Amino acid sequence: MAPTIFVVDLSFRHAVYTVLGSALVVHWIFKRFEPQHVAAHAILLLGVPAFLTVLLLTHFPPLPAALVSFSTFWCTLLASVALYRLSPWHPLARYPGPMMHKLSKVYLAWISRGGRRHVYTQELHRQYGDIIRVGPNEVSVNMASAVHPLMGTSGLQKGPQWGARAATQAVPPLIAIGDPNQLPRSGRGDGGALGGQRMILVVR
């Protein structure tokens, strides 16, 4: 018995509009909820356009339908993300910086590979000022007066990049803990990270 393929009979225009709208919804989900798990990314970026391929099966064979669905979905998603990051409605829109950094951190990551990020960032500060945008959701602050308000005990929480740096470690180091409520517990008792450090200092 031949396998049955589920087909939705939509006009080509309505099928494409559905793919376009789904890509915009996925962008909103990423912006609103910022999912961190790989499974969530796979479902949103691969599962959604794969499911939408069904809408195009009345107009194309399976493989071309998948190509149209995935290419339309991803191009719309990338265009929506790029336009939002460059728009005046982005929360960091008022901070100056190179356009490529507003779109992506790929170039900054490439600079970091050579250990020259601090030099490059210093040059950007000389060009744009004390507060510059160095990523879609990241700014660099070159002000001594901002150290305590931002990094003190009552300052901002660490961003997700710190958790990513310690993703392969069973016990994250103190510098990677973003929740301030976990810091006191990490230093209590003989088994805590700070407890071991105190013992080393005493011995020395």
N, C-alpha and C positions, 0 to 999 in steps of 0.2 A: 504493500500500500504506500503510495507516494505521500511524502510529508506535506502537511497543509500549512501555507503561509498566511498569516493574518494580514489583511490589507484594509486600509481605511480609504474610502473613495472621496478624496478632496480634490478640488481643482489645484493645478500647479501653483497658482498665485496664493491661494489660501494655505497650502502646505508650506510654501516658503515663508509666508508671514508668521506661521506658527513656529517655524524654526528660529526666525529672527526674534520673535517675542520671548521664546524660551531662553535664548542667549542673554537677553536683557534681564530676565528674571534671575538667571544664574549669577550674573554680575551683581545684582542687588543682594543675593544671598551671601556672596563672598564679602561684599562691603558691609553688610549688616551684622553677620554672625562670625566672620573670619574663621572658618573651620580650619583646624590644624591637622586632622588625621588624614592619612594617605587614602583610606577607604572613602572618606567624604569627597576628596578631590577626584578620585577615580569615578565615583558615581556622577558627580556634577560635570566633569569634563569629558568623560567617555561614555558613561551610561546614558546620559540624556540625549546626545546626538545619535547614539546607536538606536535608542528607542524611537526617535523621530524619523529614522530611516523608513519606518513602516508607512509614513505618510506619503512617501515618494515612490512606493513600489508600483503604483498604478501608472506612473509616467516613465520609469526607468527600470532596467533589470537590477537585481540586488546590489551588485558591486557599484555601478554608477550611482544608484540611489544613495548608497552609503557615502560615496565621495562627495556628492552634492550636499548631503546633510551635514557631514563633518566640516567641510570647507566653509559652508555658509554659517554654521554655528560658530566656529572658531574665529572667522574673520569678523563677524558681528561682535563677538565677545571682546576681541582685542581692540576693535575700533571704539567700543563703548568704554573700555577701561582707559584707553589713551585719551579720549576726549574728556573724560571725567578728571583725570589727573592733571590735565592742562587747563581745565576750566576754572573760572573764578569762584565756583562753588566748593572747590576742594578746601578742607580746613587749613591746609598749608599754602594756599595760593598766594598769600601776601608776602611770603618769604622768597627772596631772590635766589637764583642758582641756575646752572646750565639746564637747558630743556631736556637733554638726554637723562639727567639725573631725576627729573620730575617724572619721566616715563618709566624708568627701570634702574635697578642697582647693578646691572650686569657689568657696565664699564667700571664702576667703583670696585666691584669684586675682582675684576681683572687687575686693577691697580694694586689692590691689597695683596695679590699673589706675590708681587715682587717686594713687599715690605715697604712700599713708598706711599702708603695712604696718608700718613701724617703730613708728609711734605706736600702732597697734592692738595690736601684739605687746607693747609696753611695758605697755599697760593689762591685757593678759592676765596678764603676769608679776606685776603688782601684785595681781591677784585670786587667782591660783592658786599663785604661788611662783616659784622660780628655774628649775625645769625643768618645762616644760609641753609637752603634746602639741598640735601645731598642724596635724597631718595624719595620715592613716591610718598612715603609716610615717615620720613626721618629728616631731622634738622641737626646741624652742627652748631654749637654755641661756643663762641670764643670770648667769654667774659668771666673774669675771676669772681665777680659779684654773684654769678649764677651758680657757682659750685655748690654752696650750702643749700639754697632753695631746691635745686634739682636733685642733688645726690646726698643730701643730709638725711637724718633719721626720719624727717617728715617730708622728704622729697618724693619724686615720682617713682613708681614701680618700674622694674626692669622690663624691657620689651621682650617679645618672643624670640629674638635672635639669641638671647642668653640661654634659653631652654634648648634651642636647637644645637648649640655648641656642646651641650652635655647630654644629648639625646642617647648616646651609646653607653653612658655610664649608669650603673645600677644605683649608685648613690650620688646625686648631684653635688658639686662643690658649693660652698656658701655663695660664691660670686654669681652662680647660676640660679639661685633661689629668688623668684620674683615676688612671692607672697610674703609680706613683712611679718605675718602671723606665724610663719614657719621658722623664722630666724631665731627667736628665743629658744624654741624647742631643740633646734639644732645644736645649741651650745650648752645644753644642760646635761648633767650626768657624765659619768666616766666614758660612756660610749659616744658622746656627742663629738662633733668635729672640733669645737673649741676646747672641749675637755682634754682631748689628746694633745692639742697644741699647748695647753697650759703645762701638761706633764713634760713635754719636750723642753719647754723653756725653763722649768724648774731644774731638770737634769743638767742642762747646759749651764 
